[in-house]
Amino acid sequence: MNINGYEIKPGANLWNANLEGANLSGADLRGANLRNANLEGAYLRNADLEGAYLEGADLKDANLENANLKDADLKDAYLEGANLKDANLKGAYFEGADVTNTILDTEKINDDKDLRIKELEDEVKKLKALLDTP
């Protein structure tokens, strides 16, 4: 698949790529390097991003519904308003990520399997509480 001049395939090097608003629905991006990529408003529904490197990526308002983000590195990623409903977040790394107004499917959280999702949800609640304080 070729989008905006970028070859989209497993393990692709898309470091610093501008994929704003791109339709990557169902794309196979396992292990892809998307560090610092602009994916603002991108449509990544059902995309396979297992083990992808999304450190510092801009995913503002991106649709990642049903996406596979297992073991993905989202350190310092910007996820404000992103839709992560029904996404597989097992083993995903979110340190320093901005998850303001991120949509998460909290019904799927259980004690062991999705502990990191629970931790992420707690961070979102803390951020919301800080924003609501006068």
N, CA, C and O atoms as CSV, one atom per row, in Angstrom:
chain,resi,resn,atom,element,x,y,z
A,1,MET,N,N,0.853,-1.171,0.000
A,1,MET,CA,C,0.000,0.000,0.000
A,1,MET,C,C,0.899,1.233,0.000
A,1,MET,O,O,1.890,1.280,0.729
A,2,ASN,N,N,0.563,2.215,-0.801
A,2,ASN,CA,C,1.326,3.444,-0.886
A,2,ASN,C,C,0.402,4.619,-0.565
A,2,ASN,O,O,-0.588,4.842,-1.263
A,3,ILE,N,N,0.729,5.374,0.500
A,3,ILE,CA,C,-0.081,6.524,0.929
A,3,ILE,C,C,0.824,7.746,0.994
A,3,ILE,O,O,1.881,7.697,1.623
A,4,ASN,N,N,0.431,8.826,0.364
A,4,ASN,CA,C,1.195,10.081,0.398
A,4,ASN,C,C,2.675,9.859,0.069
A,4,ASN,O,O,3.538,10.549,0.611
A,5,GLY,N,N,2.972,8.908,-0.808
A,5,GLY,CA,C,4.355,8.642,-1.189
A,5,GLY,C,C,5.111,7.737,-0.237
A,5,GLY,O,O,6.300,7.487,-0.438
A,6,TYR,N,N,4.438,7.236,0.806
A,6,TYR,CA,C,5.074,6.349,1.777
A,6,TYR,C,C,4.624,4.910,1.541
A,6,TYR,O,O,3.435,4.648,1.361
A,7,GLU,N,N,5.574,3.981,1.543
A,7,GLU,CA,C,5.243,2.560,1.417
A,7,GLU,C,C,4.780,2.063,2.784
A,7,GLU,O,O,5.534,2.109,3.756
A,8,ILE,N,N,3.540,1.588,2.856
A,8,ILE,CA,C,2.946,1.137,4.107
A,8,ILE,C,C,2.951,-0.386,4.116
A,8,ILE,O,O,2.218,-1.025,3.361
A,9,LYS,N,N,3.792,-0.963,4.983
A,9,LYS,CA,C,3.883,-2.414,5.098
A,9,LYS,C,C,4.501,-2.758,6.448
A,9,LYS,O,O,5.038,-1.877,7.119
A,10,PRO,N,N,4.436,-4.033,6.861
A,10,PRO,CA,C,5.045,-4.404,8.141
A,10,PRO,C,C,6.522,-3.987,8.174
A,10,PRO,O,O,7.257,-4.179,7.206
A,11,GLY,N,N,6.932,-3.419,9.301
A,11,GLY,CA,C,8.320,-3.015,9.485
A,11,GLY,C,C,8.723,-1.767,8.710
A,11,GLY,O,O,9.907,-1.432,8.662
A,12,ALA,N,N,7.771,-1.079,8.106
A,12,ALA,CA,C,8.080,0.121,7.311
A,12,ALA,C,C,8.735,1.195,8.171
A,12,ALA,O,O,8.432,1.323,9.357
A,13,ASN,N,N,9.630,1.964,7.566
A,13,ASN,CA,C,10.254,3.077,8.258
A,13,ASN,C,C,9.505,4.348,7.873
A,13,ASN,O,O,9.725,4.921,6.806
A,14,LEU,N,N,8.612,4.776,8.770
A,14,LEU,CA,C,7.793,5.958,8.539
A,14,LEU,C,C,8.122,7.032,9.566
A,14,LEU,O,O,7.266,7.834,9.941
A,15,TRP,N,N,9.371,7.037,10.015
A,15,TRP,CA,C,9.829,8.010,10.990
A,15,TRP,C,C,9.582,9.408,10.447
A,15,TRP,O,O,9.988,9.738,9.333
A,16,ASN,N,N,8.908,10.230,11.256
A,16,ASN,CA,C,8.662,11.631,10.937
A,16,ASN,C,C,7.748,11.830,9.714
A,16,ASN,O,O,7.690,12.925,9.155
A,17,ALA,N,N,7.040,10.775,9.305
A,17,ALA,CA,C,6.163,10.865,8.134
A,17,ALA,C,C,4.937,11.726,8.432
A,17,ALA,O,O,4.450,11.758,9.562
A,18,ASN,N,N,4.449,12.418,7.414
A,18,ASN,CA,C,3.225,13.193,7.551
A,18,ASN,C,C,2.082,12.372,6.953
A,18,ASN,O,O,1.906,12.330,5.735
A,19,LEU,N,N,1.312,11.724,7.822
A,19,LEU,CA,C,0.180,10.901,7.412
A,19,LEU,C,C,-1.108,11.463,7.993
A,19,LEU,O,O,-2.048,10.722,8.279
A,20,GLU,N,N,-1.143,12.773,8.164
A,20,GLU,CA,C,-2.308,13.432,8.739
A,20,GLU,C,C,-3.550,13.107,7.905
A,20,GLU,O,O,-3.578,13.310,6.691
A,21,GLY,N,N,-4.578,12.595,8.598
A,21,GLY,CA,C,-5.851,12.292,7.957
A,21,GLY,C,C,-5.833,11.096,7.028
A,21,GLY,O,O,-6.826,10.835,6.349
A,22,ALA,N,N,-4.737,10.365,6.979
A,22,ALA,CA,C,-4.628,9.215,6.065
A,22,ALA,C,C,-5.591,8.108,6.450
A,22,ALA,O,O,-5.868,7.897,7.631
A,23,ASN,N,N,-6.098,7.402,5.452
A,23,ASN,CA,C,-6.948,6.237,5.691
A,23,ASN,C,C,-6.063,5.002,5.683
A,23,ASN,O,O,-5.683,4.499,4.626
A,24,LEU,N,N,-5.740,4.521,6.881
A,24,LEU,CA,C,-4.908,3.336,7.052
A,24,LEU,C,C,-5.719,2.202,7.678
A,24,LEU,O,O,-5.176,1.348,8.379
A,25,SER,N,N,-6.999,2.208,7.420
A,25,SER,CA,C,-7.894,1.190,7.966
A,25,SER,C,C,-7.425,-0.200,7.543
A,25,SER,O,O,-7.264,-0.478,6.355
A,26,GLY,N,N,-7.210,-1.060,8.524
A,26,GLY,CA,C,-6.801,-2.432,8.254
A,26,GLY,C,C,-5.359,-2.587,7.815
A,26,GLY,O,O,-4.954,-3.687,7.440
A,27,ALA,N,N,-4.564,-1.516,7.849
A,27,ALA,CA,C,-3.163,-1.586,7.406
A,27,ALA,C,C,-2.349,-2.508,8.305
A,27,ALA,O,O,-2.575,-2.565,9.514
A,28,ASP,N,N,-1.404,-3.228,7.714
A,28,ASP,CA,C,-0.499,-4.099,8.454
A,28,ASP,C,C,0.784,-3.323,8.709
A,28,ASP,O,O,1.652,-3.230,7.841
A,29,LEU,N,N,0.892,-2.763,9.919
A,29,LEU,CA,C,2.038,-1.951,10.307
A,29,LEU,C,C,2.789,-2.574,11.479
A,29,LEU,O,O,3.367,-1.867,12.304
A,30,ARG,N,N,2.775,-3.904,11.545
A,30,ARG,CA,C,3.484,-4.586,12.636
A,30,ARG,C,C,4.962,-4.200,12.611
A,30,ARG,O,O,5.638,-4.319,11.589
A,31,GLY,N,N,5.447,-3.731,13.773
A,31,GLY,CA,C,6.856,-3.393,13.914
A,31,GLY,C,C,7.303,-2.156,13.147
A,31,GLY,O,O,8.502,-1.893,13.055
A,32,ALA,N,N,6.376,-1.402,12.600
A,32,ALA,CA,C,6.736,-0.206,11.820
A,32,ALA,C,C,7.321,0.881,12.714
A,32,ALA,O,O,6.961,1.001,13.885
A,33,ASN,N,N,8.229,1.669,12.142
A,33,ASN,CA,C,8.810,2.805,12.846
A,33,ASN,C,C,7.991,4.041,12.492
A,33,ASN,O,O,8.130,4.606,11.407
A,34,LEU,N,N,7.138,4.451,13.423
A,34,LEU,CA,C,6.303,5.644,13.247
A,34,LEU,C,C,6.688,6.717,14.259
A,34,LEU,O,O,5.859,7.542,14.644
A,35,ARG,N,N,7.947,6.704,14.689
A,35,ARG,CA,C,8.396,7.690,15.665
A,35,ARG,C,C,8.221,9.096,15.080
A,35,ARG,O,O,8.593,9.375,13.941
A,36,ASN,N,N,7.635,9.966,15.913
A,36,ASN,CA,C,7.412,11.371,15.562
A,36,ASN,C,C,6.565,11.562,14.299
A,36,ASN,O,O,6.573,12.642,13.707
A,37,ALA,N,N,5.850,10.541,13.892
A,37,ALA,CA,C,4.986,10.656,12.707
A,37,ALA,C,C,3.754,11.492,13.034
A,37,ALA,O,O,3.263,11.476,14.163
A,38,ASN,N,N,3.263,12.214,12.046
A,38,ASN,CA,C,2.034,12.984,12.198
A,38,ASN,C,C,0.887,12.115,11.688
A,38,ASN,O,O,0.718,11.940,10.481
A,39,LEU,N,N,0.099,11.573,12.623
A,39,LEU,CA,C,-1.059,10.743,12.306
A,39,LEU,C,C,-2.329,11.405,12.821
A,39,LEU,O,O,-3.323,10.735,13.099
A,40,GLU,N,N,-2.282,12.731,12.945
A,40,GLU,CA,C,-3.438,13.459,13.459
A,40,GLU,C,C,-4.645,13.191,12.563
A,40,GLU,O,O,-4.592,13.373,11.347
A,41,GLY,N,N,-5.739,12.753,13.197
A,41,GLY,CA,C,-6.973,12.494,12.477
A,41,GLY,C,C,-6.915,11.299,11.540
A,41,GLY,O,O,-7.827,11.098,10.737
A,42,ALA,N,N,-5.860,10.507,11.630
A,42,ALA,CA,C,-5.735,9.330,10.757
A,42,ALA,C,C,-6.771,8.272,11.124
A,42,ALA,O,O,-7.173,8.152,12.281
A,43,TYR,N,N,-7.187,7.524,10.138
A,43,TYR,CA,C,-8.169,6.466,10.312
A,43,TYR,C,C,-7.409,5.145,10.330
A,43,TYR,O,O,-7.014,4.626,9.285
A,44,LEU,N,N,-7.210,4.604,11.541
A,44,LEU,CA,C,-6.433,3.383,11.749
A,44,LEU,C,C,-7.304,2.252,12.305
A,44,LEU,O,O,-6.806,1.342,12.968
A,45,ARG,N,N,-8.586,2.321,12.030
A,45,ARG,CA,C,-9.495,1.298,12.533
A,45,ARG,C,C,-9.081,-0.066,11.976
A,45,ARG,O,O,-8.831,-0.216,10.780
A,46,ASN,N,N,-9.016,-1.056,12.874
A,46,ASN,CA,C,-8.639,-2.438,12.544
A,46,ASN,C,C,-7.197,-2.574,12.039
A,46,ASN,O,O,-6.835,-3.617,11.496
A,47,ALA,N,N,-6.378,-1.544,12.209
A,47,ALA,CA,C,-4.980,-1.626,11.789
A,47,ALA,C,C,-4.195,-2.510,12.749
A,47,ALA,O,O,-4.498,-2.565,13.941
A,48,ASP,N,N,-3.183,-3.201,12.226
A,48,ASP,CA,C,-2.324,-4.042,13.056
A,48,ASP,C,C,-1.023,-3.288,13.299
A,48,ASP,O,O,-0.167,-3.195,12.419
A,49,LEU,N,N,-0.890,-2.746,14.522
A,49,LEU,CA,C,0.286,-1.978,14.921
A,49,LEU,C,C,1.064,-2.710,16.012
A,49,LEU,O,O,1.740,-2.088,16.831
A,50,GLU,N,N,0.960,-4.035,16.012
A,50,GLU,CA,C,1.653,-4.812,17.040
A,50,GLU,C,C,3.154,-4.551,16.983
A,50,GLU,O,O,3.790,-4.698,15.940
A,51,GLY,N,N,3.706,-4.156,18.138
A,51,GLY,CA,C,5.140,-3.897,18.232
A,51,GLY,C,C,5.612,-2.666,17.479
A,51,GLY,O,O,6.815,-2.481,17.294
A,52,ALA,N,N,4.690,-1.824,17.041
A,52,ALA,CA,C,5.075,-0.613,16.306
A,52,ALA,C,C,5.699,0.411,17.252
A,52,ALA,O,O,5.389,0.445,18.442
A,53,TYR,N,N,6.570,1.233,16.708
A,53,TYR,CA,C,7.240,2.284,17.462
A,53,TYR,C,C,6.552,3.604,17.141
A,53,TYR,O,O,6.734,4.172,16.065
A,54,LEU,N,N,5.748,4.087,18.108
A,54,LEU,CA,C,4.977,5.314,17.932
A,54,LEU,C,C,5.439,6.399,18.904
A,54,LEU,O,O,4.685,7.316,19.229
A,55,GLU,N,N,6.671,6.283,19.357
A,55,GLU,CA,C,7.206,7.255,20.313
A,55,GLU,C,C,7.144,8.659,19.731
A,55,GLU,O,O,7.667,8.918,18.647
A,56,GLY,N,N,6.488,9.574,20.473
A,56,GLY,CA,C,6.388,10.963,20.060
A,56,GLY,C,C,5.440,11.209,18.896
A,56,GLY,O,O,5.377,12.326,18.382
A,57,ALA,N,N,4.708,10.197,18.472
A,57,ALA,CA,C,3.782,10.352,17.343
A,57,ALA,C,C,2.587,11.215,17.737
A,57,ALA,O,O,2.145,11.194,18.885
A,58,ASP,N,N,2.075,11.970,16.778
A,58,ASP,CA,C,0.883,12.791,16.989
A,58,ASP,C,C,-0.321,11.990,16.486
A,58,ASP,O,O,-0.527,11.842,15.282
A,59,LEU,N,N,-1.106,11.478,17.431
A,59,LEU,CA,C,-2.292,10.691,17.122
A,59,LEU,C,C,-3.558,11.416,17.561
A,59,LEU,O,O,-4.580,10.789,17.840
A,60,LYS,N,N,-3.479,12.735,17.619
A,60,LYS,CA,C,-4.637,13.515,18.048
A,60,LYS,C,C,-5.830,13.203,17.145
A,60,LYS,O,O,-5.739,13.250,15.918
A,61,ASP,N,N,-6.951,12.883,17.794
A,61,ASP,CA,C,-8.210,12.600,17.108
A,61,ASP,C,C,-8.127,11.432,16.126
A,61,ASP,O,O,-8.993,11.302,15.261
A,62,ALA,N,N,-7.120,10.593,16.240
A,62,ALA,CA,C,-7.012,9.415,15.369
A,62,ALA,C,C,-8.030,8.362,15.784
A,62,ALA,O,O,-8.351,8.234,16.965
A,63,ASN,N,N,-8.530,7.618,14.824
A,63,ASN,CA,C,-9.465,6.534,15.105
A,63,ASN,C,C,-8.702,5.217,15.081
A,63,ASN,O,O,-8.335,4.710,14.021
A,64,LEU,N,N,-8.469,4.669,16.286
A,64,LEU,CA,C,-7.761,3.403,16.449
A,64,LEU,C,C,-8.704,2.317,16.972
A,64,LEU,O,O,-8.272,1.367,17.625
A,65,GLU,N,N,-9.988,2.470,16.677
A,65,GLU,CA,C,-10.971,1.500,17.146
A,65,GLU,C,C,-10.636,0.122,16.578
A,65,GLU,O,O,-10.381,-0.026,15.382
A,66,ASN,N,N,-10.639,-0.875,17.447
A,66,ASN,CA,C,-10.332,-2.268,17.099
A,66,ASN,C,C,-8.903,-2.472,16.598
A,66,ASN,O,O,-8.595,-3.534,16.056
A,67,ALA,N,N,-8.029,-1.489,16.766
A,67,ALA,CA,C,-6.641,-1.630,16.317
A,67,ALA,C,C,-5.874,-2.544,17.267
A,67,ALA,O,O,-6.198,-2.639,18.451
A,68,ASN,N,N,-4.864,-3.209,16.739
A,68,ASN,CA,C,-3.999,-4.055,17.554
A,68,ASN,C,C,-2.737,-3.255,17.881
A,68,ASN,O,O,-1.876,-3.053,17.024
A,69,LEU,N,N,-2.642,-2.804,19.138
A,69,LEU,CA,C,-1.483,-2.052,19.614
A,69,LEU,C,C,-0.689,-2.867,20.628
A,69,LEU,O,O,0.018,-2.316,21.470
A,70,LYS,N,N,-0.817,-4.189,20.533
A,70,LYS,CA,C,-0.104,-5.063,21.465
A,70,LYS,C,C,1.398,-4.776,21.384
A,70,LYS,O,O,1.991,-4.770,20.305
A,71,ASP,N,N,1.989,-4.539,22.547
A,71,ASP,CA,C,3.429,-4.288,22.689
A,71,ASP,C,C,3.925,-3.069,21.908
A,71,ASP,O,O,5.123,-2.958,21.644
A,72,ALA,N,N,3.031,-2.158,21.537
A,72,ALA,CA,C,3.432,-0.935,20.830
A,72,ALA,C,C,4.066,0.046,21.811
A,72,ALA,O,O,3.696,0.096,22.984
A,73,ASP,N,N,5.017,0.816,21.320
A,73,ASP,CA,C,5.689,1.834,22.127
A,73,ASP,C,C,5.060,3.182,21.819
A,73,ASP,O,O,5.282,3.753,20.751
A,74,LEU,N,N,4.264,3.693,22.774
A,74,LEU,CA,C,3.578,4.974,22.624
A,74,LEU,C,C,4.155,6.020,23.578
A,74,LEU,O,O,3.465,6.962,23.967
A,75,LYS,N,N,5.409,5.849,23.947
A,75,LYS,CA,C,6.045,6.791,24.863
A,75,LYS,C,C,5.984,8.199,24.275
A,75,LYS,O,O,6.344,8.426,23.120
A,76,ASP,N,N,5.520,9.134,25.099
A,76,ASP,CA,C,5.430,10.546,24.726
A,76,ASP,C,C,4.536,10.816,23.512
A,76,ASP,O,O,4.621,11.882,22.902
A,77,ALA,N,N,3.690,9.866,23.168
A,77,ALA,CA,C,2.761,10.069,22.047
A,77,ALA,C,C,1.655,11.041,22.465
A,77,ALA,O,O,1.320,11.145,23.646
A,78,TYR,N,N,1.102,11.737,21.500
A,78,TYR,CA,C,0.027,12.699,21.732
A,78,TYR,C,C,-1.266,12.045,21.258
A,78,TYR,O,O,-1.508,11.918,20.058
A,79,LEU,N,N,-2.098,11.630,22.224
A,79,LEU,CA,C,-3.308,10.864,21.929
A,79,LEU,C,C,-4.586,11.622,22.273
A,79,LEU,O,O,-5.643,11.010,22.424
A,80,GLU,N,N,-4.503,12.935,22.397
A,80,GLU,CA,C,-5.690,13.695,22.791
A,80,GLU,C,C,-6.835,13.432,21.818
A,80,GLU,O,O,-6.700,13.608,20.608
A,81,GLY,N,N,-7.972,13.004,22.382
A,81,GLY,CA,C,-9.175,12.764,21.595
A,81,GLY,C,C,-9.144,11.523,20.732
A,81,GLY,O,O,-10.068,11.293,19.952
A,82,ALA,N,N,-8.100,10.715,20.851
A,82,ALA,CA,C,-8.017,9.492,20.044
A,82,ALA,C,C,-9.057,8.468,20.506
A,82,ALA,O,O,-9.408,8.411,21.685
A,83,ASN,N,N,-9.535,7.672,19.571
A,83,ASN,CA,C,-10.503,6.625,19.867
A,83,ASN,C,C,-9.771,5.286,19.933
A,83,ASN,O,O,-9.336,4.752,18.912
A,84,LEU,N,N,-9.641,4.750,21.155
A,84,LEU,CA,C,-8.995,3.462,21.371
A,84,LEU,C,C,-10.014,2.401,21.796
A,84,LEU,O,O,-9.655,1.398,22.411
A,85,LYS,N,N,-11.279,2.631,21.464
A,85,LYS,CA,C,-12.323,1.690,21.858
A,85,LYS,C,C,-12.054,0.326,21.227
A,85,LYS,O,O,-11.800,0.218,20.027
A,86,ASP,N,N,-12.114,-0.704,22.053
A,86,ASP,CA,C,-11.909,-2.099,21.635
A,86,ASP,C,C,-10.515,-2.374,21.078
A,86,ASP,O,O,-10.294,-3.420,20.468
A,87,ALA,N,N,-9.567,-1.448,21.277
A,87,ALA,CA,C,-8.194,-1.679,20.813
A,87,ALA,C,C,-7.492,-2.656,21.748
A,87,ALA,O,O,-7.755,-2.669,22.951
A,88,ASN,N,N,-6.600,-3.472,21.199
A,88,ASN,CA,C,-5.787,-4.376,22.001
A,88,ASN,C,C,-4.577,-3.597,22.476
A,88,ASN,O,O,-3.687,-3.273,21.690
A,89,LEU,N,N,-4.546,-3.295,23.781
A,89,LEU,CA,C,-3.466,-2.503,24.364
A,89,LEU,C,C,-2.560,-3.336,25.266
A,89,LEU,O,O,-1.779,-2.791,26.047
A,90,LYS,N,N,-2.669,-4.653,25.155
A,90,LYS,CA,C,-1.866,-5.521,26.021
A,90,LYS,C,C,-0.378,-5.281,25.766
A,90,LYS,O,O,0.106,-5.416,24.643
A,91,GLY,N,N,0.324,-4.926,26.823
A,91,GLY,CA,C,1.760,-4.702,26.738
A,91,GLY,C,C,2.166,-3.378,26.121
A,91,GLY,O,O,3.358,-3.107,25.980
A,92,ALA,N,N,1.191,-2.538,25.746
A,92,ALA,CA,C,1.523,-1.230,25.160
A,92,ALA,C,C,2.155,-0.342,26.229
A,92,ALA,O,O,1.815,-0.435,27.408
A,93,TYR,N,N,3.066,0.506,25.809
A,93,TYR,CA,C,3.847,1.354,26.704
A,93,TYR,C,C,3.433,2.802,26.492
A,93,TYR,O,O,3.593,3.349,25.401
A,94,PHE,N,N,2.892,3.431,27.561
A,94,PHE,CA,C,2.313,4.778,27.447
A,94,PHE,C,C,3.042,5.845,28.259
A,94,PHE,O,O,2.489,6.930,28.441
A,95,GLU,N,N,4.245,5.596,28.753
A,95,GLU,CA,C,4.916,6.572,29.615
A,95,GLU,C,C,5.025,7.929,28.919
A,95,GLU,O,O,5.529,8.038,27.801
A,96,GLY,N,N,4.538,8.959,29.612
A,96,GLY,CA,C,4.626,10.314,29.111
A,96,GLY,C,C,3.609,10.659,28.026
A,96,GLY,O,O,3.601,11.782,27.522
A,97,ALA,N,N,2.758,9.712,27.666
A,97,ALA,CA,C,1.769,9.967,26.615
A,97,ALA,C,C,0.673,10.899,27.118
A,97,ALA,O,O,0.270,10.818,28.278
A,98,ASP,N,N,0.194,11.777,26.257
A,98,ASP,CA,C,-0.924,12.669,26.577
A,98,ASP,C,C,-2.199,11.959,26.151
A,98,ASP,O,O,-2.452,11.776,24.960
A,99,VAL,N,N,-3.000,11.562,27.134
A,99,VAL,CA,C,-4.215,10.789,26.863
A,99,VAL,C,C,-5.476,11.578,27.210
A,99,VAL,O,O,-6.516,10.995,27.518
A,100,THR,N,N,-5.378,12.900,27.158
A,100,THR,CA,C,-6.515,13.762,27.440
A,100,THR,C,C,-7.669,13.437,26.494
A,100,THR,O,O,-7.500,13.402,25.275
A,101,ASN,N,N,-8.841,13.202,27.076
A,101,ASN,CA,C,-10.061,12.907,26.314
A,101,ASN,C,C,-9.961,11.681,25.410
A,101,ASN,O,O,-10.731,11.551,24.457
A,102,THR,N,N,-9.028,10.789,25.696
A,102,THR,CA,C,-8.909,9.558,24.926
A,102,THR,C,C,-10.071,8.633,25.257
A,102,THR,O,O,-10.455,8.503,26.419
A,103,ILE,N,N,-10.627,7.995,24.244
A,103,ILE,CA,C,-11.748,7.072,24.438
A,103,ILE,C,C,-11.197,5.680,24.650
A,103,ILE,O,O,-10.540,5.115,23.776
A,104,LEU,N,N,-11.476,5.124,25.845
A,104,LEU,CA,C,-11.038,3.773,26.197
A,104,LEU,C,C,-12.249,2.910,26.511
A,104,LEU,O,O,-13.256,3.412,27.010
A,105,ASP,N,N,-12.161,1.647,26.230
A,105,ASP,CA,C,-13.235,0.709,26.542
A,105,ASP,C,C,-12.930,0.089,27.901
A,105,ASP,O,O,-12.295,-0.963,27.982
A,106,THR,N,N,-13.382,0.741,28.962
A,106,THR,CA,C,-13.043,0.297,30.316
A,106,THR,C,C,-13.745,-0.991,30.718
A,106,THR,O,O,-13.349,-1.616,31.702
A,107,GLU,N,N,-14.769,-1.406,29.994
A,107,GLU,CA,C,-15.461,-2.646,30.337
A,107,GLU,C,C,-14.588,-3.870,30.134
A,107,GLU,O,O,-14.867,-4.918,30.717
A,108,LYS,N,N,-13.547,-3.775,29.330
A,108,LYS,CA,C,-12.702,-4.921,29.024
A,108,LYS,C,C,-11.523,-5.070,29.986
A,108,LYS,O,O,-10.688,-5.958,29.809
A,109,ILE,N,N,-11.450,-4.216,30.988
A,109,ILE,CA,C,-10.317,-4.265,31.911
A,109,ILE,C,C,-10.521,-5.379,32.931
A,109,ILE,O,O,-11.580,-5.483,33.550
A,110,ASN,N,N,-9.494,-6.211,33.098
A,110,ASN,CA,C,-9.510,-7.164,34.198
A,110,ASN,C,C,-8.188,-7.052,34.941
A,110,ASN,O,O,-7.243,-6.445,34.437
A,111,ASP,N,N,-8.112,-7.628,36.128
A,111,ASP,CA,C,-6.995,-7.382,37.035
A,111,ASP,C,C,-5.617,-7.651,36.445
A,111,ASP,O,O,-4.735,-6.801,36.570
A,112,ASP,N,N,-5.399,-8.780,35.819
A,112,ASP,CA,C,-4.066,-9.113,35.331
A,112,ASP,C,C,-3.841,-8.714,33.879
A,112,ASP,O,O,-2.893,-7.999,33.552
A,113,LYS,N,N,-4.704,-9.175,33.046
A,113,LYS,CA,C,-4.511,-9.069,31.605
A,113,LYS,C,C,-4.316,-7.644,31.118
A,113,LYS,O,O,-3.429,-7.388,30.304
A,114,ASP,N,N,-5.127,-6.716,31.601
A,114,ASP,CA,C,-5.081,-5.356,31.084
A,114,ASP,C,C,-4.753,-4.338,32.169
A,114,ASP,O,O,-5.374,-3.277,32.237
A,115,LEU,N,N,-3.798,-4.653,33.001
A,115,LEU,CA,C,-3.422,-3.777,34.096
A,115,LEU,C,C,-2.955,-2.417,33.592
A,115,LEU,O,O,-3.266,-1.397,34.207
A,116,ARG,N,N,-2.226,-2.382,32.501
A,116,ARG,CA,C,-1.725,-1.100,31.988
A,116,ARG,C,C,-2.865,-0.214,31.510
A,116,ARG,O,O,-2.778,1.011,31.604
A,117,ILE,N,N,-3.928,-0.815,31.001
A,117,ILE,CA,C,-5.090,-0.019,30.596
A,117,ILE,C,C,-5.701,0.634,31.823
A,117,ILE,O,O,-6.081,1.804,31.784
A,118,LYS,N,N,-5.796,-0.120,32.915
A,118,LYS,CA,C,-6.332,0.412,34.160
A,118,LYS,C,C,-5.475,1.578,34.642
A,118,LYS,O,O,-6.001,2.609,35.063
A,119,GLU,N,N,-4.154,1.414,34.579
A,119,GLU,CA,C,-3.255,2.487,34.993
A,119,GLU,C,C,-3.447,3.723,34.111
A,119,GLU,O,O,-3.437,4.850,34.607
A,120,LEU,N,N,-3.619,3.512,32.821
A,120,LEU,CA,C,-3.852,4.607,31.899
A,120,LEU,C,C,-5.161,5.322,32.214
A,120,LEU,O,O,-5.222,6.551,32.205
A,121,GLU,N,N,-6.193,4.557,32.490
A,121,GLU,CA,C,-7.483,5.147,32.842
A,121,GLU,C,C,-7.355,5.995,34.110
A,121,GLU,O,O,-7.930,7.080,34.189
A,122,ASP,N,N,-6.605,5.507,35.099
A,122,ASP,CA,C,-6.390,6.271,36.326
A,122,ASP,C,C,-5.678,7.589,36.045
A,122,ASP,O,O,-6.007,8.614,36.642
A,123,GLU,N,N,-4.702,7.565,35.136
A,123,GLU,CA,C,-3.991,8.792,34.778
A,123,GLU,C,C,-4.931,9.782,34.097
A,123,GLU,O,O,-4.849,10.985,34.348
A,124,VAL,N,N,-5.821,9.288,33.239
A,124,VAL,CA,C,-6.795,10.146,32.574
A,124,VAL,C,C,-7.686,10.811,33.613
A,124,VAL,O,O,-7.967,12.005,33.510
A,125,LYS,N,N,-8.137,10.051,34.622
A,125,LYS,CA,C,-8.989,10.603,35.679
A,125,LYS,C,C,-8.243,11.697,36.452
A,125,LYS,O,O,-8.822,12.735,36.774
A,126,LYS,N,N,-6.981,11.467,36.743
A,126,LYS,CA,C,-6.183,12.471,37.450
A,126,LYS,C,C,-6.054,13.749,36.631
A,126,LYS,O,O,-6.199,14.852,37.158
A,127,LEU,N,N,-5.780,13.590,35.336
A,127,LEU,CA,C,-5.657,14.756,34.470
A,127,LEU,C,C,-6.951,15.536,34.390
A,127,LEU,O,O,-6.945,16.766,34.436
A,128,LYS,N,N,-8.060,14.827,34.269
A,128,LYS,CA,C,-9.381,15.476,34.207
A,128,LYS,C,C,-9.671,16.241,35.500
A,128,LYS,O,O,-10.211,17.347,35.466
A,129,ALA,N,N,-9.306,15.637,36.647
A,129,ALA,CA,C,-9.517,16.283,37.941
A,129,ALA,C,C,-8.696,17.574,38.036
A,129,ALA,O,O,-9.168,18.581,38.563
A,130,LEU,N,N,-7.472,17.531,37.523
A,130,LEU,CA,C,-6.618,18.728,37.538
A,130,LEU,C,C,-7.194,19.821,36.648
A,130,LEU,O,O,-7.150,21.000,36.999
A,131,LEU,N,N,-7.727,19.438,35.511
A,131,LEU,CA,C,-8.293,20.414,34.584
A,131,LEU,C,C,-9.582,21.027,35.127
A,131,LEU,O,O,-9.910,22.169,34.802
A,132,ASP,N,N,-10.313,20.279,35.950
A,132,ASP,CA,C,-11.574,20.753,36.500
A,132,ASP,C,C,-11.404,21.600,37.752
A,132,ASP,O,O,-12.368,22.210,38.216
A,133,THR,N,N,-10.183,21.649,38.316
A,133,THR,CA,C,-9.940,22.417,39.524
A,133,THR,C,C,-9.769,23.896,39.174
A,133,THR,O,O,-9.000,24.252,38.281
A,134,PRO,N,N,-10.503,24.753,39.899
A,134,PRO,CA,C,-10.395,26.207,39.612
A,134,PRO,C,C,-9.044,26.776,39.987
A,134,PRO,O,O,-8.806,27.970,39.808
